[in-house]
Amino acid sequence: MKKVVVSSLVLMLAMVGMAEANLYTLQPPPAPDHDLWDLDHNYYYAWKITPSELNLSSDEIITGASLSFDNIQNWDSQPNSLHISLLVGDDLSFTDEVFIGVDNSSSGDNVLDDFAGISLVTFENLPNWPQDLSYDFTEGDIATLNVFAEDGVFGVGFDPDCHYWNDGISLTIETIPEPTTCLLFGLGALMAIRRKHYGT
């Protein structure tokens, strides 16, 4: 009996550990380039993500996220900064997918002056030749993202303090069923094994 119980527990834990991850890749406008109009330094951009773009089920939790830029480059060799922020959905009341604000400042994250959220990362002094660039969300970022995404709407802010040509921006989000769902599934499997071996 002990051997069967131990084997069943190992199977249950394996099932929990093997919960299938889902990957979602989102891109901002304008299509087909998805480059936020090459991130002109005269503006800042608040990209709103809604359930029509990321329709998570009630039992999914976000376990990973990364923001990627394809062939991004500064327009010249001047010192430069690109501020990236995560925005609260409740504050994104505009109707379009992206809010474009006039940015007359040469420094600082002006998105966070107008919208609630947290700073994710600031890229400093990107070169004037193309490179692929990405930012992997930290555990703290992911925890905040889960909170922000609870109501189905959140945003990503971009404040370029120089002009950044690029060939596309992508936000990749990884989710799994929440641990409670996985454990319930595993317990169900354990009970099925018990009934098979003991007829109860």
Backbone bond lengths (Angstrom), bond angles and torsions (degrees), N, CA, C in turn:
res aa  C-N    CA-C-N  psi(-1)  N-CA   C-N-CA  omega(-1)  CA-C   N-CA-C  phi
1 M - - - 1.463 - - 1.522 111.07 -
2 K 1.345 115.46 -42.01 1.466 119.56 -178.82 1.522 110.63 -60.72
3 K 1.333 115.70 -40.20 1.463 120.06 -179.43 1.521 110.84 -63.20
4 V 1.334 116.57 -41.12 1.453 121.09 -179.74 1.522 110.49 -65.76
5 V 1.346 117.32 -42.32 1.464 121.42 -179.77 1.524 110.50 -63.61
6 V 1.354 116.11 -45.73 1.464 119.97 179.99 1.525 110.31 -62.32
7 S 1.324 116.20 -44.83 1.465 119.92 179.21 1.526 111.16 -61.80
8 S 1.332 116.07 -37.96 1.461 120.53 -179.90 1.520 111.14 -67.55
9 L 1.332 117.02 -40.47 1.461 120.78 177.95 1.522 110.92 -64.53
10 V 1.338 115.86 -41.48 1.468 119.55 178.08 1.523 109.75 -61.60
11 L 1.338 117.14 -42.11 1.459 121.06 178.62 1.520 111.06 -63.28
12 M 1.342 117.01 -42.28 1.460 120.76 -179.47 1.521 110.46 -62.86
13 L 1.340 116.65 -45.52 1.468 120.03 179.65 1.518 110.99 -64.88
14 A 1.325 117.24 -36.78 1.466 120.39 177.67 1.518 110.59 -63.77
15 M 1.343 116.75 -40.68 1.465 120.19 178.86 1.513 111.14 -63.59
16 V 1.340 116.28 -40.70 1.457 119.91 177.87 1.522 110.09 -63.59
17 G 1.341 115.65 -43.56 1.459 119.44 -178.46 1.507 113.65 -68.26
18 M 1.352 116.34 -24.47 1.463 120.04 -177.21 1.521 112.67 -96.71
19 A 1.335 117.54 16.56 1.462 119.74 177.99 1.520 109.64 -53.20
20 E 1.319 115.67 127.57 1.464 120.55 -173.31 1.524 111.85 -68.63
21 A 1.319 115.08 127.36 1.463 120.21 178.02 1.525 110.16 -82.92
22 N 1.318 115.94 145.60 1.462 122.13 174.09 1.515 108.54 -110.53
23 L 1.315 116.53 138.25 1.464 122.22 178.05 1.519 109.58 -114.57
24 Y 1.324 115.58 132.37 1.460 122.24 177.12 1.522 107.80 -123.86
25 T 1.322 117.02 132.21 1.460 121.45 176.08 1.522 108.93 -117.90
26 L 1.323 115.53 122.45 1.462 122.55 -177.41 1.520 109.04 -117.54
27 Q 1.335 115.76 147.33 1.463 120.63 178.30 1.527 110.35 -136.63
28 P 1.325 116.57 140.80 1.467 120.20 179.33 1.524 111.08 -79.41
29 P 1.330 118.01 168.82 1.467 120.90 172.93 1.530 109.93 -74.93
30 P 1.332 117.11 171.68 1.468 126.12 -1.25 1.519 111.40 -90.72
31 A 1.319 116.95 143.04 1.460 121.04 173.25 1.524 108.68 -71.69
32 P 1.326 119.63 150.96 1.462 126.34 3.85 1.524 113.62 -90.98
33 D 1.329 118.71 -1.89 1.462 120.09 -173.06 1.525 113.69 -82.50
34 H 1.330 117.64 -31.15 1.470 122.78 179.74 1.520 111.52 55.77
35 D 1.329 115.67 45.41 1.466 121.16 -172.28 1.528 113.94 -114.55
36 L 1.348 117.18 10.80 1.469 121.49 -176.35 1.528 111.41 48.83
37 W 1.320 114.75 47.17 1.464 122.18 175.54 1.532 112.06 54.71
38 D 1.335 114.99 36.78 1.471 122.09 178.74 1.527 113.38 59.92
39 L 1.332 116.45 25.98 1.470 121.76 170.94 1.526 112.57 46.84
40 D 1.288 115.35 63.42 1.466 122.01 178.70 1.524 110.17 -65.12
41 H 1.333 117.35 132.43 1.467 120.72 -174.99 1.529 113.51 -71.44
42 N 1.316 118.26 -6.70 1.466 120.45 176.31 1.535 112.51 -82.27
43 Y 1.324 116.30 -3.49 1.461 120.22 -174.85 1.527 110.64 -136.85
44 Y 1.341 115.03 163.79 1.459 120.51 166.23 1.523 107.61 -124.12
45 Y 1.331 116.36 162.42 1.456 121.18 -169.36 1.528 110.36 -134.00
46 A 1.333 116.13 128.40 1.460 122.17 173.43 1.525 107.47 -114.10
47 W 1.311 116.37 110.36 1.462 123.45 -176.73 1.532 108.44 -95.33
48 K 1.326 116.46 116.01 1.475 121.71 -178.83 1.519 110.24 -92.99
49 I 1.327 115.95 129.49 1.461 121.91 178.90 1.526 107.79 -112.54
50 T 1.329 116.19 124.32 1.465 122.70 -173.94 1.531 110.22 -118.61
51 P 1.345 117.97 169.83 1.466 120.04 178.52 1.526 114.47 -58.29
52 S 1.311 118.19 -21.96 1.464 118.93 177.21 1.530 111.04 -68.46
53 E 1.332 116.26 -21.22 1.466 120.32 177.59 1.530 112.10 -100.71
54 L 1.326 116.47 -38.60 1.465 121.74 -179.80 1.524 107.50 -130.82
55 N 1.316 115.54 95.21 1.462 120.83 -175.15 1.521 109.65 -101.81
56 L 1.335 116.00 83.11 1.455 120.54 -179.61 1.524 110.02 -78.47
57 S 1.337 115.95 142.99 1.459 119.57 174.66 1.525 109.09 -76.92
58 S 1.317 115.98 165.52 1.465 120.25 -174.29 1.522 112.60 -66.69
59 D 1.337 118.05 -18.77 1.464 119.44 -178.77 1.529 113.04 -102.33
60 E 1.330 117.94 9.07 1.469 120.49 178.72 1.523 110.45 -92.96
61 I 1.332 115.05 138.42 1.457 119.93 170.79 1.527 108.09 -122.07
62 I 1.312 115.67 147.42 1.461 121.20 -179.58 1.531 108.56 -82.02
63 T 1.330 115.64 126.38 1.465 120.83 -178.82 1.522 113.07 -112.58
64 G 1.318 117.39 -11.94 1.457 120.25 179.85 1.514 110.71 -163.07
65 A 1.321 115.85 153.58 1.462 120.83 177.65 1.519 109.02 -158.40
66 S 1.312 115.42 146.49 1.461 120.51 175.60 1.525 109.41 -146.53
67 L 1.318 114.39 146.65 1.468 122.06 178.55 1.520 107.22 -114.19
68 S 1.335 116.54 127.26 1.465 120.76 -174.23 1.526 111.50 -125.19
69 F 1.322 114.65 145.24 1.464 122.94 175.91 1.521 107.99 -121.76
70 D 1.320 115.70 129.84 1.459 121.61 -179.80 1.531 109.32 -97.34
71 N 1.329 115.93 120.79 1.468 121.80 176.63 1.530 112.92 53.01
72 I 1.307 116.79 49.09 1.456 120.22 178.84 1.533 109.36 -83.74
73 Q 1.330 115.90 142.89 1.462 120.27 177.57 1.520 110.07 -154.66
74 N 1.329 115.37 146.51 1.459 120.26 173.99 1.520 108.91 -72.01
75 W 1.319 115.90 150.45 1.464 118.71 -175.54 1.526 112.59 -72.20
76 D 1.353 117.46 -22.74 1.465 119.88 173.97 1.522 108.21 -148.34
77 S 1.313 117.51 -164.00 1.469 120.96 -173.75 1.522 113.37 -99.45
78 Q 1.319 118.22 14.10 1.455 120.16 178.43 1.525 111.74 -69.64
79 P 1.345 117.79 155.94 1.466 119.71 171.45 1.529 109.97 -56.32
80 N 1.323 117.15 143.87 1.462 119.94 -173.85 1.520 111.23 -153.76
81 S 1.328 115.17 159.74 1.466 121.68 178.04 1.529 108.90 -141.79
82 L 1.334 115.00 141.66 1.460 121.50 174.38 1.527 107.40 -125.19
83 H 1.338 116.26 110.51 1.463 122.12 -176.92 1.524 109.68 -93.42
84 I 1.340 115.96 132.00 1.458 122.14 178.82 1.529 108.01 -121.28
85 S 1.336 116.48 134.63 1.465 120.01 -179.16 1.524 110.53 -136.12
86 L 1.328 115.45 159.95 1.457 123.23 175.48 1.518 107.36 -108.46
87 L 1.334 116.94 129.73 1.462 121.40 -168.81 1.524 112.47 -114.52
88 V 1.326 115.34 144.50 1.460 122.94 179.01 1.527 109.91 -74.48
89 G 1.335 116.66 132.18 1.457 120.78 -177.49 1.515 114.16 -62.14
90 D 1.343 116.72 -36.53 1.470 119.68 -177.83 1.518 112.60 -60.05
91 D 1.313 116.60 -22.40 1.461 121.04 -175.81 1.528 112.73 -92.78
92 L 1.345 116.40 -3.64 1.470 120.68 -174.38 1.526 109.54 -100.54
93 S 1.317 116.29 71.18 1.468 121.03 -173.40 1.529 113.29 -86.84
94 F 1.327 118.63 -3.70 1.461 120.02 179.57 1.525 109.94 -68.82
95 T 1.329 116.49 155.14 1.469 120.99 -173.44 1.526 113.32 -87.71
96 D 1.322 118.23 -29.21 1.461 120.39 -179.00 1.523 110.55 -75.79
97 E 1.340 115.01 166.34 1.462 119.33 178.97 1.525 111.52 -69.15
98 V 1.316 116.68 -31.25 1.462 121.05 179.85 1.522 109.57 -130.53
99 F 1.320 115.71 132.63 1.461 121.51 170.40 1.520 107.76 -95.79
100 I 1.330 116.59 128.69 1.467 121.69 179.30 1.515 108.12 -111.99
101 G 1.330 115.70 116.43 1.451 120.65 -179.87 1.514 111.38 -107.49
102 V 1.323 116.55 148.61 1.464 121.06 177.55 1.520 108.53 -74.80
103 D 1.317 115.37 131.61 1.468 121.97 -175.94 1.522 108.55 -122.30
104 N 1.323 116.44 98.04 1.462 120.05 179.21 1.519 112.65 -93.60
105 S 1.321 115.32 2.41 1.463 119.10 -178.92 1.523 109.68 -92.71
106 S 1.313 116.04 147.31 1.461 120.09 -179.97 1.520 111.95 -95.96
107 S 1.332 117.82 2.01 1.461 119.18 -179.22 1.523 109.97 -153.62
108 G 1.337 116.00 162.72 1.455 122.10 176.91 1.510 112.82 84.22
109 D 1.342 114.45 163.25 1.461 121.23 -179.14 1.520 108.77 -95.00
110 N 1.322 116.21 96.23 1.458 121.12 -177.89 1.526 113.06 -73.46
111 V 1.339 117.77 -17.48 1.458 119.90 174.90 1.528 109.26 -61.02
112 L 1.333 115.84 -45.12 1.461 119.91 -177.93 1.522 112.67 -73.67
113 D 1.325 117.21 -10.15 1.467 119.27 171.22 1.527 111.04 -74.79
114 D 1.344 116.32 -27.19 1.471 120.78 -174.61 1.522 114.18 -109.77
115 F 1.340 117.13 -19.00 1.463 121.16 -177.56 1.524 109.82 -131.87
116 A 1.334 115.69 148.35 1.464 120.56 178.55 1.527 109.73 -77.95
117 G 1.321 115.80 142.76 1.457 119.93 178.69 1.507 111.69 165.75
118 I 1.318 115.55 -163.95 1.467 121.97 179.26 1.520 109.33 -130.13
119 S 1.309 115.96 152.84 1.467 121.07 174.01 1.522 109.15 -77.50
120 L 1.331 116.08 133.25 1.462 120.80 175.93 1.520 111.47 -94.99
121 V 1.323 116.56 -54.67 1.463 120.66 -176.07 1.519 109.02 -162.73
122 T 1.310 116.40 152.04 1.461 122.36 170.00 1.517 107.82 -122.83
123 F 1.329 115.98 119.10 1.460 120.93 175.01 1.523 107.93 -86.25
124 E 1.307 116.19 128.93 1.461 121.32 -177.13 1.525 111.07 -110.37
125 N 1.330 114.98 137.18 1.463 122.82 169.68 1.531 113.24 53.08
126 L 1.333 114.65 54.78 1.460 118.63 173.57 1.527 109.22 -66.68
127 P 1.322 117.69 143.40 1.468 120.51 -176.08 1.523 112.49 -74.37
128 N 1.329 115.31 167.61 1.466 119.79 179.29 1.531 111.03 -95.28
129 W 1.309 115.27 35.58 1.459 121.63 168.43 1.531 107.22 -133.99
130 P 1.340 117.55 151.70 1.467 120.13 -172.59 1.520 112.96 -69.80
131 Q 1.322 114.63 141.43 1.459 121.12 174.25 1.523 108.76 -150.17
132 D 1.326 116.23 153.38 1.463 120.71 171.84 1.519 107.54 -83.81
133 L 1.318 115.85 137.16 1.460 121.22 -174.48 1.519 108.37 -137.32
134 S 1.340 116.78 140.28 1.457 118.85 178.19 1.520 110.45 -145.65
135 Y 1.322 113.81 156.63 1.460 121.52 175.33 1.521 108.03 -129.07
136 D 1.335 116.90 121.27 1.455 122.04 176.30 1.523 108.95 -92.46
137 F 1.316 116.33 124.98 1.465 120.76 -179.35 1.521 110.17 -60.44
138 T 1.327 116.48 139.22 1.458 121.70 175.37 1.534 109.52 -77.29
139 E 1.323 116.32 171.60 1.468 119.57 176.76 1.526 110.82 -58.76
140 G 1.328 116.14 -40.57 1.460 119.92 177.90 1.516 112.25 -64.23
141 D 1.349 116.26 -40.96 1.473 120.41 176.88 1.528 110.74 -60.30
142 I 1.334 115.80 -42.82 1.467 120.61 -177.23 1.524 110.53 -67.01
143 A 1.334 116.57 -39.92 1.465 119.65 176.78 1.522 110.27 -60.73
144 T 1.334 116.45 -43.88 1.470 120.44 178.21 1.518 110.81 -65.59
145 L 1.323 117.46 -40.84 1.463 121.45 178.85 1.521 110.84 -59.61
146 N 1.333 117.68 -42.09 1.461 120.66 177.73 1.526 111.41 -61.00
147 V 1.320 116.46 -39.87 1.468 120.20 178.22 1.525 110.11 -66.27
148 F 1.341 116.07 -48.13 1.465 120.38 -178.51 1.528 111.65 -62.51
149 A 1.352 116.78 -34.21 1.470 121.07 -174.24 1.525 112.93 -86.53
150 E 1.335 118.39 -1.13 1.465 120.94 -177.28 1.525 112.33 -57.00
151 D 1.317 116.83 -37.81 1.462 120.83 -179.76 1.526 112.58 -88.99
152 G 1.340 116.47 4.66 1.454 120.67 175.78 1.512 115.58 89.70
153 V 1.325 118.35 -7.41 1.466 121.20 -178.63 1.529 109.21 -128.77
154 F 1.327 115.23 131.29 1.463 120.96 171.94 1.518 106.89 -150.60
155 G 1.312 117.66 179.54 1.465 119.45 -177.40 1.515 112.61 -146.47
156 V 1.316 114.12 166.12 1.462 121.88 173.57 1.518 107.25 -125.94
157 G 1.324 116.17 130.13 1.455 121.25 -179.06 1.518 111.94 -105.87
158 F 1.328 115.80 145.30 1.463 122.62 179.23 1.524 108.33 -132.53
159 D 1.320 116.85 122.60 1.460 120.44 173.36 1.527 108.58 -124.69
160 P 1.339 116.62 98.95 1.458 120.17 179.42 1.529 110.76 -84.39
161 D 1.307 117.05 122.19 1.464 120.81 175.47 1.523 111.42 -92.79
162 C 1.313 116.10 16.30 1.459 125.17 166.00 1.525 105.71 -155.09
163 H 1.331 116.84 178.79 1.467 120.65 -178.83 1.521 108.44 -94.33
164 Y 1.363 116.14 126.97 1.465 120.24 -175.13 1.527 110.44 -120.66
165 W 1.325 115.67 102.43 1.459 118.77 171.04 1.523 108.68 -66.99
166 N 1.318 116.45 143.70 1.464 120.27 177.13 1.515 109.71 -158.01
167 D 1.331 115.45 162.48 1.466 121.52 -178.70 1.524 112.49 -106.98
168 G 1.317 117.15 18.61 1.464 118.91 175.48 1.516 112.83 140.02
169 I 1.337 114.87 144.76 1.456 122.98 179.56 1.524 107.45 -121.51
170 S 1.341 116.59 137.34 1.465 121.24 -179.15 1.521 109.98 -135.60
171 L 1.320 115.58 139.86 1.462 122.00 170.88 1.519 107.09 -114.67
172 T 1.330 116.30 117.93 1.465 121.97 179.42 1.522 108.66 -106.80
173 I 1.321 115.76 128.91 1.461 122.03 -178.26 1.522 109.11 -123.10
174 E 1.327 116.13 132.59 1.463 122.45 177.80 1.523 108.90 -111.65
175 T 1.328 116.14 134.21 1.461 120.72 178.82 1.525 110.17 -131.48
176 I 1.327 115.56 159.49 1.458 122.37 169.56 1.526 107.59 -137.07
177 P 1.338 117.52 162.50 1.459 118.49 171.32 1.519 109.32 -60.19
178 E 1.308 117.40 144.61 1.457 119.26 -177.90 1.516 109.95 -62.47
179 P 1.342 117.92 150.72 1.471 121.61 -174.72 1.521 113.88 -53.38
180 T 1.324 118.75 -36.00 1.467 120.83 179.80 1.522 110.81 -59.79
181 T 1.341 115.99 -42.95 1.469 119.94 178.86 1.523 110.33 -63.41
182 C 1.332 116.36 -42.45 1.466 120.50 179.73 1.523 110.70 -63.00
183 L 1.349 116.66 -43.08 1.457 120.56 -179.24 1.527 111.09 -65.18
184 L 1.327 117.30 -40.97 1.456 119.83 178.18 1.523 111.04 -62.28
185 F 1.343 115.65 -40.46 1.465 119.96 177.36 1.525 110.10 -62.90
186 G 1.342 116.09 -43.51 1.459 120.71 179.17 1.519 112.20 -64.41
187 L 1.326 117.46 -41.23 1.464 120.87 178.08 1.527 111.20 -64.35
188 G 1.330 115.57 -36.94 1.463 119.15 175.89 1.516 111.40 -61.53
189 A 1.338 115.93 -41.38 1.463 120.04 177.70 1.520 110.62 -64.74
190 L 1.340 117.06 -39.78 1.465 121.62 179.17 1.527 111.00 -62.41
191 M 1.339 116.78 -42.89 1.462 120.46 178.74 1.529 111.11 -64.99
192 A 1.330 116.37 -37.17 1.471 119.63 178.82 1.526 110.27 -64.10
193 I 1.338 117.24 -39.85 1.468 121.35 178.35 1.529 110.06 -65.15
194 R 1.330 114.96 -41.81 1.467 119.84 179.86 1.538 110.36 -60.85
195 R 1.336 115.42 -45.68 1.469 117.82 179.78 1.523 111.57 -62.85
196 K 1.333 116.27 -37.38 1.471 120.13 -178.96 1.510 110.90 -65.26
197 H 1.343 118.55 -40.68 1.447 122.22 -175.49 1.524 113.87 -84.11
198 Y 1.343 115.98 -30.43 1.461 118.84 -173.24 1.528 113.29 -118.31
199 G 1.308 116.20 -4.69 1.450 119.47 178.40 1.512 114.55 65.75
200 T 1.369 116.42 27.17 1.468 120.02 -179.65 1.503 110.50 -111.10
